[in-house]
Amino acid sequence: MGLIRNNGHDPTVPILIQPNIGLESDVRLPIINILNSILSNEAVLTLKTRNAHWNVHGVNFFELHILFDTQYKQLNDISDEIAERVRMVGGVAMGSFAEYLTHTNLAENPPEVPDTLHLLADHETIIRYLHEDIRKCNDEYEDEGTSDLMVSVMRMHEKMAWMLRSYLDTESTIGESQKRNN
């Protein structure tokens, strides 16, 4: 029996045990779609961060190599949590890049290697979408479990964005002090 990933539920496939967690099917399906969209964003940003990690070079190589390594591992953990939540509410987590690219809110720019500024912009994009998704889960679907997960995901993205922003601020500060010393 195959599982359909479009919305986590194929009415022609008998599902023996539906989750009985206080969320009816008509609520779970849009939540599954939201979660799979978030999962798509996470997967794309994870790969972009790995790309930056693999291809970083220059004066700040070591600092950025470590920063990107830390962040792609955190993003990987976030993806796992989101995929598990999809399963908890009775859906099927997306698992292919073809699906991710169809459902992501992030732009892909192959063969460009993402830099710190572009990764920062992607985190901030995800944060803005998460604000809206959290509102929907609270107000429209009354799903505190998914909302709570998304709040923690948003906080992690805020922290990663802050670190990238702080690194960029350091670069501009160093550049300005070097100009003054010349």
Buried (B, 14 or more C-beta within 10 A) or exposed (E): EEEEBBBBBBEEEEEEEEBEEEBEEEBBBBBBBBBBBBBBBBBBBBBBBBBBBEEBEEEBEEEBBEBBBBBBBBBBEBBEBBBEBBBBBBBBBBEEBEBBEEBBBBEEEEEEBBBBEBBBBBBBBBBEBBEEBBEBBBEEBEBEBBBBBBBEBBEBBBEBBEBBBEBBEEBEEEEEEEEEEE
